[in-house]
Structures are given as structure tokens and as C-alpha cells.
Amino acid sequence: MASAGLNAARDKMVKAGVDATAIETFAHYYRLLEHGETGMVPESSIEPIDMESLADVEVSDDDAARAIATTAVVKLNGGLGTSMGMDRAKSLLCVRRGLSFLDIIARQVLHLRRQYDAPLPLVFMNSFRTSADTMEALARYDELPVDGLPLEFLQNKEPKLLTKNLMPVSYPRDPDLEWCPPGHGDLYTALRGTGLIDRLIEEGFERVFVSNSDNLGAVPDARVAGWFATSGAPFAIEAVRRTASDRKGGHFARRKIDGRIVLRETAQTPSADQKALADLERHRYCSTNNLWFDLRAMQAELDRRGGILGLPLIRNVKTVDPADPKSAEVVQIETAMGAAIEIFDGARTIEVGRDRFVPVKTTNDLLVLRSDVYDLGDDWVLDLNTSAVPFVDLDSDHYQHVGEFDKRFPEGAPSMKEATSFRVAGDFTFGRGVRVVGDVSLKAKSAQRVAPGTVLTVDAADRA
């Protein structure tokens, strides 16, 4: 018998017009949560993993061309960039030459269509908060839609639950905040619920490449498509070697009990295992969130499981209003799409270059992307200008939100292709043509200006 909380949540979702499969998926995780499931993956249950590298794989030009011709592209585009002070689709943020993430993604795909004479449909998984802005921005690309397929489908939404009793939260001040997305693991539920997975198969497509819209390195590369198509794997994820900036992030491992590859997220790591999580020598690979799956294999598995893949639960505790720490504490039930790797027999991982993983999660990342660390080629692909991406740590009191960040770089980002690291503690505004060379650390207790043309080096004095 369903609990009062689950019944109330179901009624709320039905009234809001949420897809029936999405409601049943939510109910599945609600029951797990109700019975104390935490989704934790203890260190004792896993062991490190090794994997092949794309650099060592032979993929013929014919295999690459055939594979890209039957590949569809899905971009996850549900985020608002609230942690960066944004209130609209994060992918609308200007990143290079006055172009947004959306502009560059569209141009990457259009270029590849011409290069391979392939249909290569591009579809965005939007949220109820990003759909309108995204579709308006894409309207300028008349040639982007592919006949028979939409440019977008919507991820589902679910009620936030009060931690004290798992009842759906009520927040009359802003009812939209009563809802949350179910994590990007909702991809599979939404593809099935909207019928898009069936339509893609009907149109002759064999596989899907999925990635985040804030990762401009995630180009639907024909060589990777060829590797996946010829591997025979039903599911695969691109991985990169972890660096210092990835210490707090998730990683791949192998589950001892059955030998399956698993993706352990930070929120699934017990506090006692945080040291092991941060050990870059033990757990060497993290996910790019660039994944590939065979459409028929996914369709068959969803059918077999009644539309519920059963991905591991992620219990995310927040406040109902992210901007108000005093608002009610809630649980958001989430899943990660990469966790589907443990569902499929024969799933694979492959190490790719860091050039395929250029996520922008903070203004630290945005500064690197706007600088000369990368060139934007005629194919609209980012080319790394240096041997390694510099580490950047900007003072969150002054640079965390995009509006404040932009005020402090009014003439654009400094040159950073000669930088190793760049740390800023304090309030600095930078003039045109500033260069950062080597390891640079700036400190100040009061607002400072860095003059145009200044060369900042390891010997640059702290500023009082």
C-alpha cells in the first residue's frame, strides 16, 4: 500500500501532466528512499579499473563515416546556471567571439553534416525552465531541424520532498521551486515517454551520442562513433584521467561482487571513503558525461524493465529555495545517466583526450574558455593551445556570478596560454592585453586594477 507521501506526490504529478512512466519511475525511487536506501557505494565494495585508450585504437575512415551517418546527437540542456548567478539556460552564455554554447554546438553539427554528408540530427533535452529560451535562440539556424524529428524533448519533473516526512513540499512564494528535475538519468525515461527512441529507430538511426551542452569539447566525433559501432558494445562512456581539479568528482570502478563497471558519484561516497575518492592514483578515471548507446539495445532493456532502468538512487538534500538557506530542507531524488553502464552486459569505457572534456561549471572554467588557451577552428572545434589547461581559482566573493565576473574583465580574458596556475584572492579588475605567465597568485584587501598590457608572473608581488 502506498504511503501518504507517495500518494500526494503521485496526485501532484498527475495534475501537472507528468508522463505516466516518469511517475512510476519516481514511485520506484520513492519506495527505495522510504525504506532507507541511500545509494551509497562503499570503497570496500569496489576496486580500481583500467581501460583502453582511443589514441591506441585503429578506426578506418569507412567505419567512421558509416557510423556517423547513423548517429543521432542529444545535448543535455536543462541547466539554468544558478550557481553562476544565471536565471536562464546556461547554454545561452557567451563563450567565444560573441557566440554562445548553443551557437557553437549548432555550427559544430552543421559542419560535420557537410563533411560526412550525414543527417546527424541534433536534439536538445530541455527542462521546463530552459525550453523557451533555447528554442528562440536556435530559430536562427533554419537548416538545423531534421525531417521527422524534433529539435527538443522535455525532461520530466518531480516534486521536492520534505526531509522530515517525505511529503511534497509546498512553497506558495514561488511554486516552480516545488519541482526539480530527476537528474540526467531521466534521459532514458524521457526518451521512452516522448516516443523519441522509437522514432529514431524508425528513421534508421542506430546509436545516440549524448553529452552536456556546457562541454564544447564533446563533439560527435566520427572516429569515436566508429570505435563504438565496431566494438559491438551496447553502451559506452568516454573517460579522462583525473587531475587535481577532479578530486571531488565521481569516478569509474569495478564492483567486486559481479565485475560490472560502475560510476560512483561524490554523493554516493560515504564520508569515511572521501580520502579514497580523492586518491588520483587509486581511482584514475572520471566520466566526461559523453556517452554512446545502441538504440535497439536501450529500447529492449527499457521494454524488459517496464520503462524503469533501475539506476542507482542519488539522495540529494537541499533547501527548497536554493537562494534561501533558511527555507525548508528537502530531498531531491536523482539518478545519473552514466550509471546505466552497470545495466548492460558488455558495456565499455574508453580513455579520450582532455580536449573532449571542457566543461564549464564555474567562472574559473569560463575564464579559461574565453582566454587564448583554446582556439576555435573553422570546424568550430576547440583546439588546445598549450600542453595543459592552467588551474584557475578566482575569489568567489567577487567572481562567482557571471555579472560580477564580466565587470572585472571588461576588455576580455587575459592571455593564459603561458600560465600554469592563476589564483586571485581579492577584488581585481583587469585591463586589455594582460598576460599570465607561469604560476601567478594575486592577493589584495582592497579593490585593485591591473593595467592594460601587464605581464603577471610568478614573481608578481602580492597586492595590499
N, C-alpha and C positions, 0 to 999 in steps of 0.2 A: 504493500500500500504506500502510495506516495506521501511524502511529508507535506506539511502545510507550506513550507518554504518553496518546495519544488512545484506544488500546485499553483501557488501565487506567481511564480516565475513563468510557468507554462502559460497561464492565462495572460500575463503581460506580453509575452512574445507573440501569442496568437493574435491578440488585439492589435499589435504593431505590424502584423502581416509577415512575420518571420517565417521562412521556409520550414516545412514540416520536418525534413531531415535534420536541419540545423537545430530544431527544438529537441529532437530525440538525441542528438549528439550532446547537446547541453545537459539533458537529463542524465545521460550516461556518466558525465563527469561530475554532476551534482551529487549523484549517489556515491561516487568514489570519495568526494570531499566530505560528505556526510558521515562516511564510515572511517574517517581519519586518514585517508590517503594523502600523502604529502608530495609524492612524485620524486622523492629524494633518491639519489644514486650514490650509495656509499663507495668510498675508494676501495674497500675490501672486495667489492663485487665486480670490479673491472681490472683490466690490465692494458698497458700501452699498446699502440697499434703502429705498424709501419705500412707503407703503401708505395705503389709505383708512381713515377713522375711523368708528366706529359712531355717533358724535354727528352725522355728516352723512348717515347712511343713512335712507331712508324705509322703514319696515316697517309694513304695515297691521295692524290688530288681528286681522282674519280670518286673514291669513297667519301671524301669531304663534300664534294659537290652534290652527290646523291643524297647525303644525309641532310644537308642544309635545305634541300629542296622539299623535304617532307617534315620540316621542323616548324613548330609554332612557338612564339615568344610571349611569355606572360611576365609583366612587371608588377611587383607588389607596390602599390601606391596609396596605401591607406593612411599614412602618417601625416600629422599636422606640423611636426617640428616644434611642439610646445616647449621642449626643453631648451630650444634656442630662441624662445620668445615669439614664435610664429603662431598665427591663428588661421592659416590656410594650408593647402597642400605644400608640403616641404619641397616637392619636386619643381615648384614654381620659382624657387630661389635662384637668383642669378649666380652663375658659377664662372663662366668664361666668355669674354667678348660680348657681353650683354645678353648671353644665351642662358636659358635655364636648363635644369636637368632634363625636362621634357623635350626641349628643343634639340638637345644633343642626342638623346635616345632616338627620337624620330629620325634624325639625319643619319645616325649610325645604321638603322634598319633600312632606310631607303637606299643608302649606298650599297649595302650588301645585296639587296634585291637586284640592283643593276649589275653588280659584279658577278652574281651567280645565276641571273635570270630565274630567280626563285620567288615564290609568292610571299614567303616569310611573314605571316600575319603577326601583328603586334597588338596585344590585348592587355589592358590595364585592369588589375583588381583594385578597385577604388573602395573607399568607405563612404558611408552616408555623409561624411563631412568633406570629402575631397572630390566627389564626383563632378559637381557643377563647375568648379574652378578648372579642373583638369580638362574636361571636355571643351570648355570655352577656349583654353589655350591651344588645344590640338586642332581646333577648327581651321586654323591657317594652313594645315597640311592636307590639302584636298586629296592627294594620292595615297594617303596612309591607310584608309579602310580597305579591307579585302572583301570581295563579294561573298555573301553568305555567312559572314562572321561579324560580331560586334567589335567595337573598339574598347569596350569596357564590360565588366560584370562587377556586381557589388558583393563585397564580403558581408557576412552576416553580422548581426549584433546580438548581444545578450545582456541581461540585467547584471549590474554590480550587486553583490550580496553583502549584507551587514555581517561582519565577523562574529558578532555576539550571538546571532541566531540563524544565519544564512537566509534571512528573508530579503527579498528585493528592496533595495534602498529607495527612499522617496526623497527628492530634492527639488521642491517647488521653485526655488530661486532660479534654477536652470535645469529643466527636466532632461535635456540632452545628456547631462552628466550622470544620469541614472543608468546610462548604457555604456558598454565598452565593446571593442572588437574581441573575438575569441582567440587572438594570437594568429600568426600567419599559418598555423596548422589548419585553419579554417579554409585554406585554399582548396583542399580536396572536397570538402563538404559543399563549398560554393560552386565549384566546377560541376559537381553532380547535380546539385539543386537547380542550377540555371539551365541544365541541359547542354552546357558548352562542351563537355567532354565527348558527348555523343555527336555533336555537330562537327567537331574537329575530325573525328574518325570518319564520319560520312563524307567530309570534304577531302579525304585522302591523306591526312596528316598522321604521322606515325609516332612522333615524340614531341615533348614540350621542354623548352628551356625556361626556367624560372629564376628571377633574380630581383633584387631590391632596386627601386628607381633611384635611390641615392648612391648607388655604386656604378659610376660611369666606366669602370674597368670591366663590367660584366657585359661584354659584347657577345652576341650569339655567334661565336667563332665556329667556322666551318670545320676546322681541324678537330676541335673538341667534339663537335657533333659527329664527325666521322669515327672518332675513337669510341664514343658511346654506342653508335649504331652497330659497329662491328664487334663490340665486346659481348653482345648478347645479354647484357645486364638489364634488368627491368627498371633499375633505379640507380642513380649515382649522384655524388656530391663532389664538387671541386673543393680542395683543401689547400691551405697555405701553411708554411712553417710559422709557428707562433713567435712573436717578438715581445719585447718588454711592454709594448702598448696593448698586448693581448692577454696579459697575466690574469686579468679579472674576467675574461670571457670564457665561453664554453670550449669544449674540445672533443675530439673523437677518441674512442676507446673500444676495447673488445670485451663483451660481457663474458665472464668466466663460465657461467652455467650452461650456455648454449653456443658460445663462439660468435654470436651476432655482433656486428658493428653497431655501436650506439653513439649518440651525440648527447653528451652531458652538458647542460646549460648551467650557468652560475647559480640560478635559482633552484637547481636540483642538487646542489652540492652541500652536504651538511657542513655546519660551521667547523667541526673538528677536522674536515678534509680540505679546508681552504688553502693550506700550505701546499698540499699535493696538487690542487688545482692550479696554483701559480708556478709550479715546477716545470719550466720550459724544457728541461732535459728529459723528464719522465713523459709528459704529455706534449708531444712536439707539434701536433697539427690541430688547427682550428678550421671551422667551416667558413667559407666565403658567402654562404647562403645562395650560391649559384648551384642549382640542381637540375638534373635531367631525369625524365621518366618516360617510359614507354606507355603510350596511351591505352593500348589494349590491356596491358598488364594491370594498369591502375583501374581501369573500368572493371576488370574481372575481380580484382580484390575488393573494390567497393561493393560490387554486387554480392560477393560471397559474405561480406560482413554487414549487409543491410545498410550500407552507406556510412557506417561508423568504423573508421580505420582503427580506432582504439589507441591513438598516440598517447605517450606518457603525459600525465597531468602536470601542469605547472601552476602552482598556487601562488598568485601574486597579490600581496597585501599592499593597499594604498589608501589614500583618503578619497572620498567621493569627488571632491573638488581638488585637483592636483595643486592648484594655486593657494589653497587654504589648508594648512596643516592641522587646523582645529576642527575641520569638518569630519563627518563620521568616517570611521575606519571600515573599509570594505575589502572583500576578496574578489579578485577578477580571475575567472577560470580561463586558463590559456593552454595552448599547445604550440609546439614549434614544428614547422613543416619539414625541417631536416630530420626530425625524429622518425619519419616514415622509413628511414634507411633500415631500421631494425624489423620492419614488417615484411620485407621482401627477401626471399631466398636469392642468393647470387647478387645482392646489391654491392656496389663498388664505391670506392673513393679514389681520387687521383690528385696528386700534388700538382698545382699550377703555379705560375709565377705571381709575384706580388702585384704585377700590373693588372691582374684580373680581380684585384680586391682593393678598391679605392673608396671605401665607404665614408660618408660624411655624417657623423653622429654629433659632432660638436663644432664650434667655431675654430678650434685648433685644426681640425681636418679641413675646414673651409679655407683657412688661410693658406695651407699647403696647396690645395687645388687651384686657388686663384693666383698663386705665385708662378714663377718660371720653373718650378720643379718638374712640371709637365708641359709638354707641347700638345696642341690639338691638331692632329694631322688632317690632310684632305679627306681621309676616310672617317673623320670625326672620332677617331680612336685616340685615347691619351697615350702619349709616349713619354716614358720616364727620362728625364734629362741628366740624371745623376745615378751613382751606383746604389744609393739607398735613400729612402724617404727620411728627411730630418724629423726628429722628435720635437713636437711643439707643445708648450704648456703656457697658455695665456691666463692671466688673472681673472678668475670667474666673476669677481666683483665688478669688473669693467668691460669684459669681452664676451660674457656668456650669451647674451642676447644679440641677435643679428643687428638690430637697430643701433645698439651701443658699439658693437664691433665695427660697423660701417663708418660711424663717426670718427673712429680712431685710425682708420685707413682711408681718408677721403680721396687720396690720389692713387689708390690701388695698393695691392700687396707689395711688400719689399721683395727684392731678388733673394731667393733662398736656395738656389741650386748648388751653392758652395757651403751651405750650412750643414752641420751635424745635429745640432740641437738649438732650440730657441725658447728660452724661458723668460716670461715677463711677469714681474710681481710689482703691481702699481699701475698708475694711470698714465700711459704714454700715447701720444698722437704722432703718427709717422708721416713725414713729407714724401714727395715724389722721389723715386730713384734710390731709396735706401737699400743697402746690400747687407746681408747677414752672412758672415764667413766663419766656419768652424763652430765651436761651442760658445754660444752667447747667452749671457744672463743679465737682464736689466732689472734693477730694483729702485723704487722711489717711494717716498712717503707723501709726496705731493705731485700734482699733475705736471707732466713734462712733455716737451716737444722734441722729436728727433728731426733735425734739419734735413732738407732735401739733399740727396747725394751722399749722406753719411754712410761710411763703411763701418759696420759693427763687427768687432772681432772678439776673440776670447779675452783679449786684454782690455776690453771696454770697461771703464770704471763704473762701479755701482753709482747710481744717482740718488742723492739725498733730497 
